[in-house]
Amino acid sequence: MDTQTKIALVTGGSRGLGKNSALKIAQKGLDVIITYRSNKEEADKVVEEIQALGRKAVAYQLDTKDVKSFDAFVKTVGDHLEENTGSRNIDFLVNNAGTALYAPISDVTEEQLDDVIDIHFKGVFFLTQKFLPFVNDGGGIVNVSSGLARFALPGSSVYGSIKAGVEMLTKYMAKELGSRKIKANVVAPGAIETDFGGGRTRDDKQMNDIISSVTALGRAGLPDDIGGVVAFLCTEDARWINGQRIEASGGMFL
C-alpha cells in the first residue's frame, strides 16, 4: 500500500454487501482492509479478488460485538499499515458488519435486543471512536443502515429502531468531525438477495414476490445494487455529500 493510494476499511467484508462494497471500492482505485467474523476462507478469497484488480488487500478477524477487542484490532491494523505505508492511518471506515433479527415485539428477549445493540450501535460507535485518531483529515465514514429505519415491517422492531439510531449518530459524526473535513454518511439498502438473515429475501419466493410488488423498479435488490453506492462515497466525487442518508432500495414503499 503506497502513500498516495487511499485506504478503506470495510467491516464484514467477506460476504454479501460488504464483499461487494470492498470490490467496488477497489475498482475505484483504493486499497482495502476487510474484516470477517468467522469465515477466514471466504475473506481470503475476497482479498485475492481485490488483488486481482491490482489493489492491495488484507483481511483480519473481528467480532464487532466485542468492543473490548477493538484496541488490539486497531493496533494490528496500524502496525500493518505502518510497516507497509509508513503511516498508521486509513481514509475511509465502512461500518457494514451486522446480523439480522426477525422477531415480533412480544417475543424479543433481552439477550436478543442486547446483541443487536452491541453489533449495530455500540460496535459502530466505539469502532469509529477508536479509529478517529487514525482516519486522515478529509476522509470519511460510511455507516450501513436499512430501509427498515424508514418503513416498518412486522418482526423488525429492534433492528429497524437501532438502525434509525445509527442514522442519527451519523449526523452527529458529520457535525463533530466537520472541522477535520471528515464526511459521515449512511447507505440504507432495501431488501437484498444475500445470505443475510438466513437468505430470507433470496430464498423465500413468497417474500421475494412481496418485495418486488412494493418496489417501484419491480424486483428485490442485489449486492451489485449497493456496493457501488458505498464505493462512490469513498471517492472525491462525493466530497460535498455529508450527513446524508442515501437509500438504495429501488423505490420500496414510495
Residue, then its C-alpha position, 0 to 999 in steps of 0.5 A: m500500500d503506497t502513500q498516495t493510494k487511499i485506504a478503506l476499511v470495510t467491516g464484514g467484508s467477506r460476504g454479501l454487501g460488504k464483499n461487494s462494497a470492498l470490490k467496488i471500492a477497489q475498482k475505484g482505485l483504493d486499497v482495502i482492509i476487510t474484516y470477517r467474523s468467522n469465515k477466514e476462507e471466504a475473506d481470503k478469497v475476497v482479498e485475492e479478488i481485490q488483488a486481482l484488480g491490482r489493489k492491495a488487500v488484507a483481511y483480519q478477524l473481528d467480532t464487532k460485538d466485542v468492543k473490548s477487542f477493538d484496541a488490539f484490532v486497531k493496533t494490528v491494523g496500524d502496525h500493518l499499515e505502518e510497516n507497509t505505508g509508513s503511516r498508521n492511518i486509513d481514509f475511509l471506515v465502512n461500518n457494514a458488519g451486522t446480523a439480522l433479527y426477525a422477531p415480533i415485539s412480544d417475543v424479543t428477549e433481552e439477550q436478543l435486543d442486547d446483541v443487536i445493540d452491541i453489533h449495530f450501535k455500540g460496535v459502530f460507535f466505539l469502532t469509529q471512536k477508536f479509529l478517529p485518531f487514525v482516519n486522515d483529515g478529509g476522509g470519511i465514514v460510511n455507516v450501513s443502515s436499512g430501509l427498515a429505519r424508514f418503513a416498518l415491517p412486522g418482526s423488525s422492531v429492534y433492528g429497524s429502531i437501532k438502525a434509525g439510531v445509527e442514522m442519527l449518530t451519523k449526523y452527529m459524526a458529520k457535525e463533530l468531525g466537520s472541522r477535520k473535513i471528515k464526511a459521515n454518511v449512511v447507505a440504507p439498502g432495501a431488501i437484498e438477495t444475500d445470505f443475510g438473515g438466513g437468505r430470507t429475501r433470496d430464498d423465500k419466493q413468497m417474500n421475494d414476490i412481496i418485495s418486488s410488488v412494493t418496489a417501484l423498479g419491480r424486483a428485490g435488490l442485489p449486492d451489485d445494487i449497493g456496493g457501488v453506492v458505498a464505493f462512490l462515497c469513498t471517492e472525491d466525487a462525493r466530497w460535498i455529500n455529508g450527513q446524508r442518508i442515501e437509500a438504495s432500495g429501488g423505490m420500496f414503499l414510495 
